[in-house]
Amino acid sequence: MTRSGQEYLEGLRDGREVWLDGERVKDVTTHPAFRATAASFARLFDLAHDSPHAPALVQGGVHRAYAVPRAYEDLVARRGAYKVWAEASYGFLGRTPDYMASGAAGFAAVPEVFDTECFGGAENALAYHQRLAEGGLHCAFTLTNPAGESVRVVEDRADGIVVRGAKTIGTGAVFADEILVGTIEPLAAGDFDRALTFSLRVDTPGLKLISRVSYEGKSRSVFDQPLSSRYDENDALLVCDDVFVPWERVLTYRDPAATSAIWWDTPAYLNLVHQSATRFWTKLEFLTGLAVLIARSNGTDTLPAVTQAIGRLLGMVAQAKAFVLAAEASWEPVDGGRGGVRPGRDISFAQRIMAGELYPRAVQDIKLLAGGALVQTPASGRDLLHPELGGLVQQYFRTPGHPAEDRIKLLKLVWDALGSEFAGRHEQYERFYHGAPHVYLTMQTWAGAADHCEGLAQACLDGYDLGTVR
Ligand SMILES: Cc1cc2nc3c(=O)[nH]c(=O)nc-3n(C[C@H](O)[C@H](O)[C@H](O)COP(=O)(O)OP(=O)(O)OC[C@H]3O[C@@H](n4cnc5c(N)ncnc54)[C@H](O)[C@@H]3O)c2cc1C
């Protein structure tokens, strides 16, 4: 049996140090800038704890994302679990607990990568995975160095290390039980002080989270901002103000090569992509559904050009789906002698290219279909409810077959998904959450079949010479 939503929420009431807009937030489960999103995360736990979806989500008492996949069928079953949680937020909660759970399962598949001349981290990596799995813990991660001072070791002690500095964009960190702090991009060979990976409880003394503006806090109601009022997963700067990390929580230590290798030489990164590719597919399904509804509401759905635009969006959905299924079908054995499998590398990496480019295009296409009506909605649902104004709003916002309340409700949902500040953050998220384009395009050259492609072109060149000239 996994944790209930209520048990998860109780775990967040731990005195963690979260800052928002000059205020120290006492309790993210009750604060108006966080509480509805905390409840959305809690609902995920309830789905796994006790709901008709539980068998798809849980096996052997733990969420399927924590299990190390041993066969193609395990990858398919994991995807089924990812899909249930992705649909619960229509793809707008990116960092659900299954995200880092799948990364930890990747670590556990090849723990020997953590044992190096610098530090023996394999046992700690396995313990990390076990702790998350058994506790059903929600772990966020911060792997990106800010332009300023990033996290580094400032003191070695017999029982652990003291770290100081910052990491940027901890998505979901304020809603997590733990945070994994590391670096995914290659570090310079001599950059020992920053070459670390460790995991902390969010209430660890000295750990501070500085939140960006809260879209949930700015929202007026679910009717007015249906997504940002409930699925604002937050992004926070993580500051370690001389934080003590006991050795058992350290996974890599003063080891630039291992700090990056734990992501690439284990299936961790590929498992993360498998989860996020499933979520991306779900999000495109949802956005395409909005496009269908808005075309119908605008009365343009039978125009050939609009039908074709919907067809293009449905093609994008099929592409997003195809990347998930193809990554599973092209599974590869994990090199560690334990019989694990991972999603195919070249297709997983290519998913990042596809998704980063497709998402802005889908958003633009749907905005084009929607037209100016997206902007011209009443400031809030209160206008509809107003005794004097309500009648006018009912009269002038309706379209044939679509009462004003339904139309305004739809337009506000579409704007929240595609045009709001929350929507702008999502566009940036889909482009950058796994690294900038120059990073994943370079990764593709490692994993893509460049030799095969080159060989094919060369075979053509080798098939003729000047002797063919007439
Ligand atoms: C909404 C959102 C949520 C995120 N959540 C998380 C999270 O939870 N955890 C986490 O660890 N990270 C997270 N990230 C951070 C993400 O991993 C980083 O944004 C990403 O790695 C890019 O790093 P950067 O922002 O420093 O951009 P940079 O690396 O500075 O790149 C920005 C741009 O600069 C140019 N550029 C920079 N260097 C080069 C180069 N060498 N060659 C060519 N062009 C270059 C490119 O135009 C590039 O697009 C999130 C990001 C976003 C936007």
The ligand as an SDF file (V2000), in Angstrom:
LIG
                    3D

 53 58  0  0  0  0  0  0  0  0999 V2000
   10.5520   25.8500  -16.6590 C   0  0  0  0  0  0  0  0  0  0  0  0
   11.8540   25.1610  -16.4410 C   0  0  0  0  0  0  0  0  0  0  0  0
   11.9550   24.1870  -15.4590 C   0  0  0  0  0  0  0  0  0  0  0  0
   13.1730   23.5700  -15.1970 C   0  0  0  0  0  0  0  0  0  0  0  0
   13.2630   22.6460  -14.1930 N   0  0  0  0  0  0  0  0  0  0  0  0
   14.4810   22.1670  -13.8300 C   0  0  0  0  0  0  0  0  0  0  0  0
   14.6310   21.3040  -12.7000 C   0  0  0  0  0  0  0  0  0  0  0  0
   13.6740   20.9510  -12.0360 O   0  0  0  0  0  0  0  0  0  0  0  0
   15.8570   20.8890  -12.3740 N   0  0  0  0  0  0  0  0  0  0  0  0
   16.9690   21.2620  -13.0750 C   0  0  0  0  0  0  0  0  0  0  0  0
   18.0630   20.8450  -12.7270 O   0  0  0  0  0  0  0  0  0  0  0  0
   16.8670   22.0840  -14.1410 N   0  0  0  0  0  0  0  0  0  0  0  0
   15.6450   22.5340  -14.5210 C   0  0  0  0  0  0  0  0  0  0  0  0
   15.5330   23.3660  -15.5960 N   0  0  0  0  0  0  0  0  0  0  0  0
   16.7690   23.9750  -16.0530 C   0  0  0  0  0  0  0  0  0  0  0  0
   17.2030   23.4520  -17.3030 C   0  0  0  0  0  0  0  0  0  0  0  0
   17.8070   22.2110  -17.0640 O   0  0  0  0  0  0  0  0  0  0  0  0
   18.1390   24.5070  -17.8310 C   0  0  0  0  0  0  0  0  0  0  0  0
   17.3920   25.6500  -18.1380 O   0  0  0  0  0  0  0  0  0  0  0  0
   18.8110   24.0060  -19.0330 C   0  0  0  0  0  0  0  0  0  0  0  0
   19.7510   23.0290  -18.6350 O   0  0  0  0  0  0  0  0  0  0  0  0
   19.5210   25.0920  -19.7870 C   0  0  0  0  0  0  0  0  0  0  0  0
   20.4430   25.7350  -18.9810 O   0  0  0  0  0  0  0  0  0  0  0  0
   20.4600   27.3100  -18.9160 P   0  0  0  0  0  0  0  0  0  0  0  0
   19.0940   27.7650  -18.5860 O   0  0  0  0  0  0  0  0  0  0  0  0
   21.5920   27.7030  -18.0400 O   0  0  0  0  0  0  0  0  0  0  0  0
   20.7240   27.7580  -20.4090 O   0  0  0  0  0  0  0  0  0  0  0  0
   22.1000   27.9010  -21.1930 P   0  0  0  0  0  0  0  0  0  0  0  0
   22.9140   26.6610  -21.1340 O   0  0  0  0  0  0  0  0  0  0  0  0
   22.7550   29.1630  -20.7730 O   0  0  0  0  0  0  0  0  0  0  0  0
   21.5770   28.0440  -22.6810 O   0  0  0  0  0  0  0  0  0  0  0  0
   20.6940   29.1290  -23.0300 C   0  0  0  0  0  0  0  0  0  0  0  0
   20.9040   29.4560  -24.4880 C   0  0  0  0  0  0  0  0  0  0  0  0
   22.2100   30.0050  -24.6690 O   0  0  0  0  0  0  0  0  0  0  0  0
   22.7760   29.5560  -25.8890 C   0  0  0  0  0  0  0  0  0  0  0  0
   23.9680   28.7530  -25.5630 N   0  0  0  0  0  0  0  0  0  0  0  0
   24.5300   28.6380  -24.3300 C   0  0  0  0  0  0  0  0  0  0  0  0
   25.6220   27.8640  -24.3810 N   0  0  0  0  0  0  0  0  0  0  0  0
   25.7500   27.4570  -25.6690 C   0  0  0  0  0  0  0  0  0  0  0  0
   26.6790   26.6070  -26.3300 C   0  0  0  0  0  0  0  0  0  0  0  0
   27.7040   26.0290  -25.7230 N   0  0  0  0  0  0  0  0  0  0  0  0
   26.4900   26.3930  -27.6520 N   0  0  0  0  0  0  0  0  0  0  0  0
   25.4550   26.9680  -28.3050 C   0  0  0  0  0  0  0  0  0  0  0  0
   24.5300   27.7740  -27.7200 N   0  0  0  0  0  0  0  0  0  0  0  0
   24.6740   28.0290  -26.4250 C   0  0  0  0  0  0  0  0  0  0  0  0
   21.6820   28.7640  -26.5820 C   0  0  0  0  0  0  0  0  0  0  0  0
   20.9000   29.6370  -27.3650 O   0  0  0  0  0  0  0  0  0  0  0  0
   20.8370   28.2540  -25.4180 C   0  0  0  0  0  0  0  0  0  0  0  0
   19.5230   27.9260  -25.8100 O   0  0  0  0  0  0  0  0  0  0  0  0
   14.3120   23.9440  -15.9290 C   0  0  0  0  0  0  0  0  0  0  0  0
   14.2130   24.9140  -16.9360 C   0  0  0  0  0  0  0  0  0  0  0  0
   13.0010   25.5150  -17.1990 C   0  0  0  0  0  0  0  0  0  0  0  0
   12.9290   26.5610  -18.2570 C   0  0  0  0  0  0  0  0  0  0  0  0
  1  2  1  0
  2  3  1  0
  2 52  2  0
  3  4  2  0
  4  5  1  0
  4 50  1  0
  5  6  2  0
  6  7  1  0
  6 13  1  0
  7  8  2  0
  7  9  1  0
  9 10  1  0
 10 11  2  0
 10 12  1  0
 12 13  2  0
 13 14  1  0
 14 15  1  0
 14 50  1  0
 15 16  1  0
 16 17  1  0
 16 18  1  0
 18 19  1  0
 18 20  1  0
 20 21  1  0
 20 22  1  0
 22 23  1  0
 23 24  1  0
 24 25  2  0
 24 26  1  0
 24 27  1  0
 27 28  1  0
 28 29  2  0
 28 30  1  0
 28 31  1  0
 31 32  1  0
 32 33  1  0
 33 34  1  0
 33 48  1  0
 34 35  1  0
 35 36  1  0
 35 46  1  0
 36 37  1  0
 36 45  1  0
 37 38  2  0
 38 39  1  0
 39 40  1  0
 39 45  2  0
 40 41  1  0
 40 42  2  0
 42 43  1  0
 43 44  2  0
 44 45  1  0
 46 47  1  0
 46 48  1  0
 48 49  1  0
 50 51  2  0
 51 52  1  0
 52 53  1  0
M  END
$$$$
